[in-house]
């Protein structure tokens, strides 16, 4: 084992990886948002609802296609002996899931109450099969903290999706255009990963390594599946209760509410997993999580507060007046979106600590609580009920269970709860001021600008010095160690 100093190569790679990851995901989110705006202007809500059904199915199955194999490679002391076996398992799983998606397209579409989605679901199955090729090269880049390379590859994938989708939409193709764009995106990413890592697909199978990987991966795969199922069952409930058009509105609101998760969560996750896994001791690993909480809560609350307070002007000014009903769901979903950043960090920490079964247990309880609550929320309060149901379940069920799981690995609940008091209490006066300003009846552009100014003036600026002090503590944490065999 070799340990880096604070100025050594590992600390520098972690810092650069986080910088590239955060900057890259923000850039990708901006690109995705701009693309979404174009799509919203060109595609009617009912057509987007048809695509949303296929996207829901694709999201669930793509999560299962990974099977947690990428995380297993990132955690391994030496990934190269495992890579051919993992590649074979991953490709076999993804192709099988793609075939299943094709064969089950009709009953799935009928379950959503959207028979028009059959062909779109079948098209999306192609990208599931392609996904299997990306697991090993993506893990190589993640292990090496090469977030700049991952950003470039994903940017090319997004560009391919935009070109293909918009070309077909302008040519008169409906929801199928977006599915073809997804296929183009996944194909470009797969090719780009192999080009950048200077490798080719290499298959093999070692029964002992396969068993070892699956012991770690299967609970994680089940947990990931349940996690995305949580973010998809609401689509099913909304579609069956309120119809595909309302589903299109809800998915748009959910996509906006995911901005904090997309900008922060994705960037932090790919750096946090190797960093926590390679920590020099369990004490350093645990201290790292505690020090992450305060700055992360502050930033995620800032973003989600702004989204919730400016829901109506944000939706109508960017996407058009016909999407205004989506704002009803966005208010609660924005709060949920901020909480997802923190929950994802905790789950990543537990995976790095080898506690995949604890993550699975939380996801099972989450699903069991969310389904009846979502049915009640949607039935009684429509889209608004769907958004706030997520928040209620997180507070009542998910947070207590994660605190219990963290307690078992040596982090008392009080150590995690104390850092969140200041940023959450500070959000209260800012939220009250935003509600008051929204009630003045100003035009939408003025409301959007005013809410942004209030959030910055009453929340962001007062907490800036406090946030910087906590972030400095995190940067001074003892560095991680690097297992021998880790690629540079």
Secondary structure, 3 states (H helix, E strand, C coil): CEECCCCCHHHHHHHHHHHHHHHHHHHHHHHHHHHHHHHHHHCCHHHHHHHHHHHHHHHHHHHHHHCCHHHHHHHCCCCHHHHHHHHHHHHHHHHHHHHHHHHCHHHHHHHCCCHHHHHHHHHHHHHHHHHCCHHHHHHHHHHCCCHHHHHHHHHHHHHHHHHHHHHHHHCCCCHHHHHHHHHHHHHHHHHHHHHHHCCCCCCCCCHHHHHHHHHHHHHHHHHHHHHHHHHHHHHHHHHHHHCHHHHHHHHHHHHHHCHHHHHHHHHHHHHHHHHHHCCCCHHHHHHHHHHHHHHHHHHHHHHHHHHHHCHHHHHHHHHCHHHHHHHHHHHHHHHHHHHHHHHHHHHHHHHHCCCHHHHHHHHHHHHHHHHHHHHHHHHHHHHHHHHHHHHHHHHHHHHHHHHHHHHHCCCCHHHHHHHHHHHHHHHHHHHHHHHHHHCCCCCHHHHHHHHHHHHHHHHHCCCHHHHHHHHHHHHCCCCCEECCCCCC
